[in-house]
Structure formats: C-alpha cells, structure tokens
Amino acid sequence: MSPSPAGFVVCGKTTFDVFACVRCGGRRRVLASLTAPGGGRAIVEHLALPSRPAKRAPAQGPPQSAGC
C-alpha cells in the first residue's frame, strides 16, 4: 500500500480528508503539535477535564431468572 498524502486517512477503500470541516466545507488547520509525553495531559488537566480513564465497575454474575 502506498503512503497517503498528508491530511488524508485511508479506511478500507474510502479516503477521508481529515482537514475538511463537515459543517461549512472549509479547511481546518493544525494549531499545535504535541511532542512531549506529558504535554497532552497538562492541557487536559488545565481545562478541568478528566485525564485518566474512568475505573471499571466490578464484574457481575449472570442475571437470575425470576421464575426459578
């Protein structure tokens, strides 16, 4: 498979232009590129958004039949 041009993502046989705005059809532009490992987490925490995934609930057993 040949490399796709910058800004395009190939998914199966369909190509998506990731810089095309779905609302107005205009072009998006890159505002920043995060290269430091902790850069994204610092931004998310500054915006008061959760920076870690939610904890999973403990596993539950199978549902019980009402008539047994």
N, C-alpha and C positions, 0 to 999 in steps of 0.2 A: 504494500500500500504506500503510495507516495505521500509525503507530508502535505498537509493542507495549509493554505495561506493564513497569515496571522489574522485573527478575528473570526475565523470560521471553524466550526466544530462539525465533524462528520459522525453521524449516528446512523449506522446501518447504511442505507443508500440515500439518506436525506442529509443535506448540508444546511446548517444553521448559521446565520450571521449574528454573532453574539453582540455586535455593536449597533444593531438596528433596534430602535425604540419601537415597541409594539403598539404604543399609544398614538404617537404622532408620525412615525416613519422616519424621524430624524436620526442622526448619528450620535451615539454615545462616545465618550472619550475617557481614557484612563486618567484618573485623578491622582492615584498613588499606587505604588507597588511595594508590598511588604516583603522584606527580605530577611529581617531579623526574626529569630524563632519566637520571641515573646511580644513582638510588635502588635499582632492582631489581638491578643488577649488584653493588652494595655488599653487599646482603643475600645474594645467591647466593655471592659470594666468602667472606663471613663464615661461611657454612655449609659451606665447603670443597667446593663443587660446581663443576663446570666452567661458566665464564661466557661462554665463546666456543665456537662450533660446532667440531666435530672437522674436521680437514683431510681433504680428499678424496684418495683414492688416485689415482695417475696412471691415465690411460686405458689400456686393454689392447686388443690386436688381437683379431680373431676367433679362435675356437678352431680348432685344427688337426685335421684328420681323421687318425685312426690308420692308415687303410688306404691313404693316398695316397703 
